[in-house]
């Protein structure tokens, strides 16, 4: 998959060091994946959810952090829309971010 805006991950874990390893794991796994549908993602990340509007929410580091992405399966692109703490996630609308 092609990941767009991955600088957001870097910027986030520069401020939250404990997020670096799990976010890098997510990045490496997603980059090498060939996901074609929701079920394909679930094979790699069982604790993720589809929230509609092509948006998917990943629990990072045991649900300490949340990652919201837009996935366009047909073109093989992932757009990082949000990365933050669980408390920060609760303040956003994951369907429109």
Biopython code that builds the backbone (N, CA, C, O; Angstrom):
import numpy as np
from Bio.PDB.StructureBuilder import StructureBuilder

atoms = [
    (1, "UNK", "N", (0.849, -1.170, 0.000)),
    (1, "UNK", "CA", (0.000, 0.000, 0.000)),
    (1, "UNK", "C", (0.903, 1.244, 0.000)),
    (1, "UNK", "O", (1.996, 1.237, 0.567)),
    (2, "UNK", "N", (0.427, 2.284, -0.636)),
    (2, "UNK", "CA", (1.128, 3.564, -0.627)),
    (2, "UNK", "C", (0.551, 4.415, 0.499)),
    (2, "UNK", "O", (-0.657, 4.646, 0.556)),
    (3, "UNK", "N", (1.419, 4.877, 1.392)),
    (3, "UNK", "CA", (0.957, 5.631, 2.556)),
    (3, "UNK", "C", (1.287, 7.107, 2.362)),
    (3, "UNK", "O", (2.444, 7.490, 2.189)),
    (4, "UNK", "N", (0.232, 7.923, 2.395)),
    (4, "UNK", "CA", (0.364, 9.363, 2.204)),
    (4, "UNK", "C", (0.278, 10.040, 3.574)),
    (4, "UNK", "O", (-0.516, 9.642, 4.427)),
    (5, "UNK", "N", (1.090, 11.047, 3.767)),
    (5, "UNK", "CA", (1.110, 11.835, 5.009)),
    (5, "UNK", "C", (1.709, 11.064, 6.186)),
    (5, "UNK", "O", (1.320, 11.283, 7.333)),
    (6, "UNK", "N", (2.643, 10.174, 5.910)),
    (6, "UNK", "CA", (3.225, 9.416, 7.011)),
    (6, "UNK", "C", (4.074, 10.285, 7.933)),
    (6, "UNK", "O", (4.479, 9.833, 9.004)),
    (7, "UNK", "N", (4.349, 11.522, 7.534)),
    (7, "UNK", "CA", (5.065, 12.461, 8.412)),
    (7, "UNK", "C", (4.265, 12.704, 9.689)),
    (7, "UNK", "O", (4.845, 13.002, 10.733)),
    (8, "UNK", "N", (2.954, 12.581, 9.615)),
    (8, "UNK", "CA", (2.129, 12.744, 10.818)),
    (8, "UNK", "C", (2.518, 11.731, 11.889)),
    (8, "UNK", "O", (2.515, 12.049, 13.078)),
    (9, "UNK", "N", (2.853, 10.512, 11.470)),
    (9, "UNK", "CA", (3.286, 9.505, 12.436)),
    (9, "UNK", "C", (4.586, 9.927, 13.090)),
    (9, "UNK", "O", (4.722, 9.876, 14.313)),
    (10, "UNK", "N", (5.542, 10.345, 12.272)),
    (10, "UNK", "CA", (6.847, 10.783, 12.771)),
    (10, "UNK", "C", (6.685, 11.945, 13.742)),
    (10, "UNK", "O", (7.255, 11.936, 14.833)),
    (11, "UNK", "N", (5.909, 12.940, 13.343)),
    (11, "UNK", "CA", (5.696, 14.105, 14.212)),
    (11, "UNK", "C", (5.070, 13.699, 15.535)),
    (11, "UNK", "O", (5.430, 14.231, 16.586)),
    (12, "UNK", "N", (4.138, 12.761, 15.487)),
    (12, "UNK", "CA", (3.467, 12.331, 16.710)),
    (12, "UNK", "C", (4.426, 11.602, 17.636)),
    (12, "UNK", "O", (4.473, 11.909, 18.827)),
    (13, "UNK", "N", (5.188, 10.652, 17.124)),
    (13, "UNK", "CA", (6.041, 9.899, 18.041)),
    (13, "UNK", "C", (7.298, 10.652, 18.447)),
    (13, "UNK", "O", (8.012, 10.208, 19.345)),
    (14, "UNK", "N", (7.582, 11.768, 17.813)),
    (14, "UNK", "CA", (8.650, 12.634, 18.322)),
    (14, "UNK", "C", (8.226, 13.249, 19.660)),
    (14, "UNK", "O", (9.067, 13.529, 20.514)),
    (15, "UNK", "N", (6.932, 13.455, 19.831)),
    (15, "UNK", "CA", (6.392, 14.027, 21.072)),
    (15, "UNK", "C", (5.941, 12.940, 22.045)),
    (15, "UNK", "O", (5.825, 13.187, 23.246)),
    (16, "UNK", "N", (5.689, 11.752, 21.536)),
    (16, "UNK", "CA", (5.198, 10.617, 22.337)),
    (16, "UNK", "C", (6.082, 9.413, 22.047)),
    (16, "UNK", "O", (5.716, 8.540, 21.260)),
    (17, "UNK", "N", (7.230, 9.370, 22.678)),
    (17, "UNK", "CA", (8.249, 8.361, 22.364)),
    (17, "UNK", "C", (7.743, 6.927, 22.446)),
    (17, "UNK", "O", (8.158, 6.083, 21.651)),
    (18, "UNK", "N", (6.863, 6.637, 23.385)),
    (18, "UNK", "CA", (6.389, 5.266, 23.556)),
    (18, "UNK", "C", (5.512, 4.812, 22.396)),
    (18, "UNK", "O", (5.204, 3.626, 22.279)),
    (19, "UNK", "N", (5.112, 5.735, 21.545)),
    (19, "UNK", "CA", (4.297, 5.378, 20.378)),
    (19, "UNK", "C", (5.149, 4.995, 19.165)),
    (19, "UNK", "O", (4.624, 4.473, 18.182)),
    (20, "UNK", "N", (6.442, 5.247, 19.228)),
    (20, "UNK", "CA", (7.292, 5.025, 18.049)),
    (20, "UNK", "C", (7.289, 3.569, 17.574)),
    (20, "UNK", "O", (7.057, 3.313, 16.392)),
    (21, "UNK", "N", (7.535, 2.638, 18.451)),
    (21, "UNK", "CA", (7.631, 1.232, 18.050)),
    (21, "UNK", "C", (6.297, 0.729, 17.489)),
    (21, "UNK", "O", (6.286, 0.148, 16.404)),
    (22, "UNK", "N", (5.164, 0.933, 18.192)),
    (22, "UNK", "CA", (3.911, 0.417, 17.617)),
    (22, "UNK", "C", (3.499, 1.129, 16.326)),
    (22, "UNK", "O", (2.935, 0.492, 15.436)),
    (23, "UNK", "N", (3.764, 2.427, 16.202)),
    (23, "UNK", "CA", (3.421, 3.124, 14.962)),
    (23, "UNK", "C", (4.305, 2.668, 13.810)),
    (23, "UNK", "O", (3.832, 2.531, 12.681)),
    (24, "UNK", "N", (5.577, 2.433, 14.083)),
    (24, "UNK", "CA", (6.457, 1.912, 13.034)),
    (24, "UNK", "C", (6.053, 0.505, 12.617)),
    (24, "UNK", "O", (6.157, 0.145, 11.444)),
    (25, "UNK", "N", (5.593, -0.288, 13.579)),
    (25, "UNK", "CA", (5.092, -1.628, 13.240)),
    (25, "UNK", "C", (3.882, -1.508, 12.312)),
    (25, "UNK", "O", (3.800, -2.202, 11.298)),
    (26, "UNK", "N", (2.945, -0.625, 12.663)),
    (26, "UNK", "CA", (1.770, -0.419, 11.811)),
    (26, "UNK", "C", (2.216, 0.022, 10.413)),
    (26, "UNK", "O", (1.732, -0.505, 9.411)),
    (27, "UNK", "N", (3.132, 0.982, 10.348)),
    (27, "UNK", "CA", (3.588, 1.521, 9.067)),
    (27, "UNK", "C", (4.220, 0.428, 8.195)),
    (27, "UNK", "O", (3.875, 0.292, 7.021)),
    (28, "UNK", "N", (5.129, -0.336, 8.763)),
    (28, "UNK", "CA", (5.804, -1.397, 7.990)),
    (28, "UNK", "C", (4.800, -2.446, 7.500)),
    (28, "UNK", "O", (4.871, -2.898, 6.357)),
    (29, "UNK", "N", (3.878, -2.822, 8.367)),
    (29, "UNK", "CA", (2.879, -3.821, 7.993)),
    (29, "UNK", "C", (1.975, -3.288, 6.886)),
    (29, "UNK", "O", (1.739, -3.979, 5.895)),
    (30, "UNK", "N", (1.471, -2.073, 7.046)),
    (30, "UNK", "CA", (0.560, -1.486, 6.056)),
    (30, "UNK", "C", (1.272, -1.244, 4.730)),
    (30, "UNK", "O", (0.697, -1.486, 3.669)),
    (31, "UNK", "N", (2.505, -0.776, 4.776)),
    (31, "UNK", "CA", (3.238, -0.475, 3.548)),
    (31, "UNK", "C", (3.465, -1.741, 2.713)),
    (31, "UNK", "O", (3.406, -1.696, 1.484)),
    (32, "UNK", "N", (3.718, -2.847, 3.372)),
    (32, "UNK", "CA", (3.996, -4.087, 2.635)),
    (32, "UNK", "C", (2.717, -4.862, 2.284)),
    (32, "UNK", "O", (2.770, -5.856, 1.560)),
    (33, "UNK", "N", (1.577, -4.406, 2.798)),
    (33, "UNK", "CA", (0.308, -5.115, 2.579)),
    (33, "UNK", "C", (-0.239, -4.879, 1.171)),
    (33, "UNK", "O", (0.130, -3.925, 0.485)),
    (34, "UNK", "N", (-1.113, -5.766, 0.779)),
    (34, "UNK", "CA", (-1.839, -5.656, -0.489)),
    (34, "UNK", "C", (-3.330, -5.797, -0.197)),
    (34, "UNK", "O", (-4.020, -6.628, -0.788)),
    (35, "UNK", "N", (-3.810, -4.968, 0.728)),
    (35, "UNK", "CA", (-5.196, -5.057, 1.153)),
    (35, "UNK", "C", (-6.150, -4.726, 0.017)),
    (35, "UNK", "O", (-5.955, -3.756, -0.715)),
    (36, "UNK", "N", (-7.174, -5.538, -0.117)),
    (36, "UNK", "CA", (-8.210, -5.328, -1.134)),
    (36, "UNK", "C", (-9.584, -5.083, -0.516)),
    (36, "UNK", "O", (-10.518, -4.651, -1.192)),
    (37, "UNK", "N", (-9.688, -5.373, 0.806)),
    (37, "UNK", "CA", (-10.977, -5.199, 1.478)),
    (37, "UNK", "C", (-10.750, -5.185, 2.992)),
    (37, "UNK", "O", (-9.648, -5.433, 3.480)),
    (38, "UNK", "N", (-11.822, -4.889, 3.709)),
    (38, "UNK", "CA", (-11.798, -4.834, 5.164)),
    (38, "UNK", "C", (-11.266, -6.132, 5.783)),
    (38, "UNK", "O", (-10.464, -6.096, 6.716)),
    (39, "UNK", "N", (-11.710, -7.257, 5.267)),
    (39, "UNK", "CA", (-11.289, -8.559, 5.812)),
    (39, "UNK", "C", (-9.777, -8.747, 5.715)),
    (39, "UNK", "O", (-9.175, -9.374, 6.587)),
    (40, "UNK", "N", (-9.164, -8.213, 4.670)),
    (40, "UNK", "CA", (-7.704, -8.311, 4.531)),
    (40, "UNK", "C", (-7.001, -7.564, 5.656)),
    (40, "UNK", "O", (-6.006, -8.047, 6.197)),
    (41, "UNK", "N", (-7.511, -6.396, 6.009)),
    (41, "UNK", "CA", (-6.901, -5.615, 7.088)),
    (41, "UNK", "C", (-7.018, -6.373, 8.402)),
    (41, "UNK", "O", (-6.068, -6.425, 9.183)),
    (42, "UNK", "N", (-8.190, -6.963, 8.645)),
    (42, "UNK", "CA", (-8.434, -7.690, 9.891)),
    (42, "UNK", "C", (-7.448, -8.837, 10.094)),
    (42, "UNK", "O", (-7.170, -9.224, 11.229)),
    (43, "UNK", "N", (-6.924, -9.377, 9.006)),
    (43, "UNK", "CA", (-5.929, -10.454, 9.123)),
    (43, "UNK", "C", (-4.657, -9.949, 9.783)),
    (43, "UNK", "O", (-3.977, -10.703, 10.479)),
    (44, "UNK", "N", (-4.328, -8.668, 9.567)),
    (44, "UNK", "CA", (-3.134, -8.078, 10.162)),
    (44, "UNK", "C", (-3.421, -7.346, 11.471)),
    (44, "UNK", "O", (-2.602, -7.360, 12.390)),
    (45, "UNK", "N", (-4.581, -6.711, 11.547)),
    (45, "UNK", "CA", (-4.922, -5.880, 12.707)),
    (45, "UNK", "C", (-6.347, -6.201, 13.148)),
    (45, "UNK", "O", (-7.309, -5.608, 12.659)),
    (46, "UNK", "N", (-6.466, -7.126, 14.057)),
    (46, "UNK", "CA", (-7.787, -7.559, 14.507)),
    (46, "UNK", "C", (-8.526, -6.475, 15.290)),
    (46, "UNK", "O", (-9.757, -6.464, 15.313)),
    (47, "UNK", "N", (-7.797, -5.574, 15.925)),
    (47, "UNK", "CA", (-8.442, -4.565, 16.773)),
    (47, "UNK", "C", (-8.651, -3.243, 16.039)),
    (47, "UNK", "O", (-8.458, -2.172, 16.615)),
    (48, "UNK", "N", (-9.039, -3.316, 14.793)),
    (48, "UNK", "CA", (-9.360, -2.096, 14.037)),
    (48, "UNK", "C", (-10.808, -2.155, 13.616)),
    (48, "UNK", "O", (-11.419, -3.222, 13.558)),
    (49, "UNK", "N", (-11.353, -0.966, 13.318)),
    (49, "UNK", "CA", (-12.761, -0.884, 12.947)),
    (49, "UNK", "C", (-12.954, 0.018, 11.746)),
    (49, "UNK", "O", (-12.195, 0.963, 11.528)),
    (50, "UNK", "N", (-13.968, -0.285, 10.980)),
    (50, "UNK", "CA", (-14.417, 0.594, 9.907)),
    (50, "UNK", "C", (-15.472, 1.509, 10.505)),
    (50, "UNK", "O", (-16.399, 1.045, 11.170)),
    (51, "UNK", "N", (-15.331, 2.828, 10.268)),
    (51, "UNK", "CA", (-16.306, 3.780, 10.809)),
    (51, "UNK", "C", (-17.112, 4.436, 9.699)),
    (51, "UNK", "O", (-17.885, 5.360, 9.954)),
    (52, "UNK", "N", (-16.936, 3.966, 8.469)),
    (52, "UNK", "CA", (-17.670, 4.511, 7.335)),
    (52, "UNK", "C", (-16.878, 5.572, 6.602)),
    (52, "UNK", "O", (-15.856, 6.052, 7.093)),
    (53, "UNK", "N", (-17.356, 5.935, 5.423)),
    (53, "UNK", "CA", (-16.730, 6.976, 4.614)),
    (53, "UNK", "C", (-15.265, 6.655, 4.309)),
    (53, "UNK", "O", (-14.427, 7.557, 4.282)),
    (54, "UNK", "N", (-14.955, 5.391, 4.081)),
    (54, "UNK", "CA", (-13.616, 4.883, 3.768)),
    (54, "UNK", "C", (-12.623, 5.077, 4.910)),
    (54, "UNK", "O", (-11.414, 5.012, 4.686)),
    (55, "UNK", "N", (-13.104, 5.311, 6.123)),
    (55, "UNK", "CA", (-12.229, 5.557, 7.258)),
    (55, "UNK", "C", (-12.158, 4.319, 8.157)),
    (55, "UNK", "O", (-13.142, 3.619, 8.395)),
    (56, "UNK", "N", (-10.935, 4.096, 8.639)),
    (56, "UNK", "CA", (-10.646, 2.948, 9.486)),
    (56, "UNK", "C", (-9.867, 3.435, 10.694)),
    (56, "UNK", "O", (-8.978, 4.279, 10.576)),
    (57, "UNK", "N", (-10.207, 2.896, 11.855)),
    (57, "UNK", "CA", (-9.573, 3.294, 13.112)),
    (57, "UNK", "C", (-8.779, 2.108, 13.648)),
    (57, "UNK", "O", (-9.303, 1.007, 13.816)),
    (58, "UNK", "N", (-7.509, 2.363, 13.910)),
    (58, "UNK", "CA", (-6.610, 1.352, 14.443)),
    (58, "UNK", "C", (-6.289, 1.691, 15.894)),
    (58, "UNK", "O", (-5.989, 2.839, 16.222)),
    (59, "UNK", "N", (-6.353, 0.690, 16.750)),
    (59, "UNK", "CA", (-5.905, 0.835, 18.135)),
    (59, "UNK", "C", (-4.401, 0.602, 18.141)),
    (59, "UNK", "O", (-3.914, -0.412, 17.641)),
    (60, "UNK", "N", (-3.682, 1.542, 18.706)),
    (60, "UNK", "CA", (-2.220, 1.472, 18.735)),
    (60, "UNK", "C", (-1.770, 1.377, 20.191)),
    (60, "UNK", "O", (-2.268, 2.095, 21.057)),
    (61, "UNK", "N", (-0.840, 0.495, 20.436)),
    (61, "UNK", "CA", (-0.278, 0.275, 21.778)),
    (61, "UNK", "C", (-1.370, -0.020, 22.794)),
    (61, "UNK", "O", (-1.519, 0.681, 23.796)),
    (62, "UNK", "N", (-2.124, -1.062, 22.517)),
    (62, "UNK", "CA", (-3.147, -1.503, 23.454)),
    (62, "UNK", "C", (-4.236, -0.476, 23.692)),
    (62, "UNK", "O", (-4.747, -0.354, 24.806)),
    (63, "UNK", "N", (-4.594, 0.262, 22.652)),
    (63, "UNK", "CA", (-5.657, 1.255, 22.711)),
    (63, "UNK", "C", (-5.253, 2.538, 23.433)),
    (63, "UNK", "O", (-6.112, 3.346, 23.787)),
    (64, "UNK", "N", (-3.954, 2.731, 23.653)),
    (64, "UNK", "CA", (-3.470, 3.988, 24.230)),
    (64, "UNK", "C", (-3.593, 5.100, 23.206)),
    (64, "UNK", "O", (-3.892, 6.245, 23.546)),
    (65, "UNK", "N", (-3.359, 4.752, 21.945)),
    (65, "UNK", "CA", (-3.416, 5.722, 20.849)),
    (65, "UNK", "C", (-4.396, 5.228, 19.795)),
    (65, "UNK", "O", (-4.725, 4.044, 19.720)),
    (66, "UNK", "N", (-4.843, 6.169, 18.992)),
    (66, "UNK", "CA", (-5.738, 5.836, 17.882)),
    (66, "UNK", "C", (-5.163, 6.427, 16.602)),
    (66, "UNK", "O", (-4.585, 7.513, 16.599)),
    (67, "UNK", "N", (-5.335, 5.689, 15.532)),
    (67, "UNK", "CA", (-4.901, 6.101, 14.208)),
    (67, "UNK", "C", (-6.103, 5.997, 13.281)),
    (67, "UNK", "O", (-6.720, 4.938, 13.170)),
    (68, "UNK", "N", (-6.434, 7.110, 12.611)),
    (68, "UNK", "CA", (-7.547, 7.119, 11.667)),
    (68, "UNK", "C", (-6.971, 7.316, 10.274)),
    (68, "UNK", "O", (-6.203, 8.247, 10.035)),
    (69, "UNK", "N", (-7.345, 6.437, 9.364)),
    (69, "UNK", "CA", (-6.856, 6.522, 7.994)),
    (69, "UNK", "C", (-8.017, 6.389, 7.018)),
    (69, "UNK", "O", (-9.061, 5.817, 7.331)),
    (70, "UNK", "N", (-7.804, 6.930, 5.837)),
    (70, "UNK", "CA", (-8.699, 6.691, 4.708)),
    (70, "UNK", "C", (-7.984, 5.680, 3.831)),
    (70, "UNK", "O", (-6.813, 5.859, 3.496)),
    (71, "UNK", "N", (-8.684, 4.620, 3.459)),
    (71, "UNK", "CA", (-8.081, 3.609, 2.585)),
    (71, "UNK", "C", (-8.868, 3.545, 1.290)),
    (71, "UNK", "O", (-10.081, 3.338, 1.289)),
    (72, "UNK", "N", (-8.156, 3.726, 0.193)),
    (72, "UNK", "CA", (-8.734, 3.559, -1.134)),
    (72, "UNK", "C", (-8.166, 2.254, -1.694)),
    (72, "UNK", "O", (-7.079, 2.222, -2.269)),
    (73, "UNK", "N", (-8.924, 1.197, -1.510)),
    (73, "UNK", "CA", (-8.451, -0.133, -1.885)),
    (73, "UNK", "C", (-8.140, -0.246, -3.373)),
    (73, "UNK", "O", (-7.135, -0.849, -3.751)),
    (74, "UNK", "N", (-8.979, 0.319, -4.206)),
    (74, "UNK", "CA", (-8.821, 0.195, -5.645)),
    (74, "UNK", "C", (-7.474, 0.733, -6.118)),
    (74, "UNK", "O", (-6.843, 0.151, -7.001)),
    (75, "UNK", "N", (-7.041, 1.835, -5.534)),
    (75, "UNK", "CA", (-5.788, 2.474, -5.952)),
    (75, "UNK", "C", (-4.608, 2.092, -5.061)),
    (75, "UNK", "O", (-3.458, 2.380, -5.393)),
    (76, "UNK", "N", (-4.891, 1.447, -3.940)),
    (76, "UNK", "CA", (-3.822, 1.023, -3.042)),
    (76, "UNK", "C", (-3.224, 2.151, -2.227)),
    (76, "UNK", "O", (-2.026, 2.144, -1.947)),
    (77, "UNK", "N", (-4.044, 3.127, -1.837)),
    (77, "UNK", "CA", (-3.555, 4.266, -1.066)),
    (77, "UNK", "C", (-4.159, 4.305, 0.326)),
    (77, "UNK", "O", (-5.331, 3.993, 0.533)),
    (78, "UNK", "N", (-3.308, 4.703, 1.280)),
    (78, "UNK", "CA", (-3.741, 4.954, 2.652)),
    (78, "UNK", "C", (-3.378, 6.407, 2.959)),
    (78, "UNK", "O", (-2.237, 6.830, 2.777)),
    (79, "UNK", "N", (-4.365, 7.150, 3.422)),
    (79, "UNK", "CA", (-4.162, 8.550, 3.803)),
    (79, "UNK", "C", (-4.309, 8.661, 5.313)),
    (79, "UNK", "O", (-5.371, 8.364, 5.861)),
    (80, "UNK", "N", (-3.260, 9.084, 5.978)),
    (80, "UNK", "CA", (-3.314, 9.241, 7.422)),
    (80, "UNK", "C", (-4.047, 10.540, 7.735)),
    (80, "UNK", "O", (-3.624, 11.620, 7.323)),
    (81, "UNK", "N", (-5.143, 10.423, 8.464)),
    (81, "UNK", "CA", (-5.981, 11.581, 8.777)),
    (81, "UNK", "C", (-5.804, 12.063, 10.212)),
    (81, "UNK", "O", (-5.955, 13.253, 10.488)),
    (82, "UNK", "N", (-5.483, 11.141, 11.136)),
    (82, "UNK", "CA", (-5.371, 11.511, 12.544)),
    (82, "UNK", "C", (-4.535, 10.474, 13.268)),
    (82, "UNK", "O", (-4.656, 9.274, 13.020)),
    (83, "UNK", "N", (-3.688, 10.949, 14.162)),
    (83, "UNK", "CA", (-3.019, 10.081, 15.127)),
    (83, "UNK", "C", (-2.981, 10.854, 16.439)),
    (83, "UNK", "O", (-2.575, 12.016, 16.484)),
    (84, "UNK", "N", (-3.409, 10.190, 17.497)),
    (84, "UNK", "CA", (-3.460, 10.871, 18.790)),
    (84, "UNK", "C", (-3.794, 9.915, 19.910)),
    (84, "UNK", "O", (-3.925, 8.707, 19.713)),
    (85, "UNK", "N", (-3.927, 10.487, 21.087)),
    (85, "UNK", "CA", (-4.295, 9.690, 22.247)),
    (85, "UNK", "C", (-5.764, 9.303, 22.146)),
    (85, "UNK", "O", (-6.516, 9.847, 21.338)),
    (86, "UNK", "N", (-6.141, 8.373, 22.967)),
    (86, "UNK", "CA", (-7.540, 7.960, 22.988)),
    (86, "UNK", "C", (-8.425, 9.144, 23.385)),
    (86, "UNK", "O", (-9.507, 9.325, 22.827)),
    (87, "UNK", "N", (-7.970, 9.942, 24.339)),
    (87, "UNK", "CA", (-8.741, 11.119, 24.773)),
    (87, "UNK", "C", (-8.880, 12.133, 23.633)),
    (87, "UNK", "O", (-9.948, 12.722, 23.462)),
    (88, "UNK", "N", (-7.827, 12.341, 22.862)),
    (88, "UNK", "CA", (-7.902, 13.262, 21.708)),
    (88, "UNK", "C", (-8.850, 12.709, 20.647)),
    (88, "UNK", "O", (-9.594, 13.461, 20.016)),
    (89, "UNK", "N", (-8.819, 11.407, 20.459)),
    (89, "UNK", "CA", (-9.699, 10.766, 19.487)),
    (89, "UNK", "C", (-11.166, 10.982, 19.845)),
    (89, "UNK", "O", (-12.001, 11.187, 18.964)),
    (90, "UNK", "N", (-11.472, 10.937, 21.117)),
    (90, "UNK", "CA", (-12.855, 11.120, 21.568)),
    (90, "UNK", "C", (-13.411, 12.498, 21.210)),
    (90, "UNK", "O", (-14.627, 12.694, 21.228)),
    (91, "UNK", "N", (-12.545, 13.449, 20.888)),
    (91, "UNK", "CA", (-12.974, 14.814, 20.571)),
    (91, "UNK", "C", (-13.152, 15.068, 19.078)),
    (91, "UNK", "O", (-13.551, 16.166, 18.689)),
    (92, "UNK", "N", (-12.868, 14.084, 18.239)),
    (92, "UNK", "CA", (-12.978, 14.273, 16.795)),
    (92, "UNK", "C", (-14.134, 13.475, 16.237)),
    (92, "UNK", "O", (-14.678, 12.594, 16.904)),
    (93, "UNK", "N", (-14.507, 13.791, 15.005)),
    (93, "UNK", "CA", (-15.484, 12.990, 14.280)),
    (93, "UNK", "C", (-14.686, 12.143, 13.285)),
    (93, "UNK", "O", (-14.258, 12.638, 12.243)),
    (94, "UNK", "N", (-14.496, 10.892, 13.609)),
    (94, "UNK", "CA", (-13.641, 10.028, 12.788)),
    (94, "UNK", "C", (-14.208, 9.777, 11.407)),
    (94, "UNK", "O", (-13.480, 9.329, 10.521)),
    (95, "UNK", "N", (-15.496, 10.053, 11.196)),
    (95, "UNK", "CA", (-16.104, 9.832, 9.878)),
    (95, "UNK", "C", (-15.841, 10.968, 8.907)),
    (95, "UNK", "O", (-16.031, 10.816, 7.700)),
    (96, "UNK", "N", (-15.404, 12.111, 9.431)),
    (96, "UNK", "CA", (-15.209, 13.262, 8.540)),
    (96, "UNK", "C", (-13.795, 13.842, 8.598)),
    (96, "UNK", "O", (-13.446, 14.684, 7.771)),
    (97, "UNK", "N", (-12.999, 13.419, 9.531)),
    (97, "UNK", "CA", (-11.665, 13.998, 9.670)),
    (97, "UNK", "C", (-10.807, 13.682, 8.449)),
    (97, "UNK", "O", (-9.647, 14.089, 8.388)),
]
sb = StructureBuilder()
sb.init_structure("model")
sb.init_model(0)
sb.init_chain("A")
sb.init_seg("    ")
for serial, (resi, resn, name, xyz) in enumerate(atoms, 1):
    if name == "N":
        sb.init_residue(resn, " ", resi, " ")
    sb.init_atom(name, np.array(xyz, "f"), 0.0, 1.0, " ", f" {name:<3s}", serial, name[0])
structure = sb.get_structure()
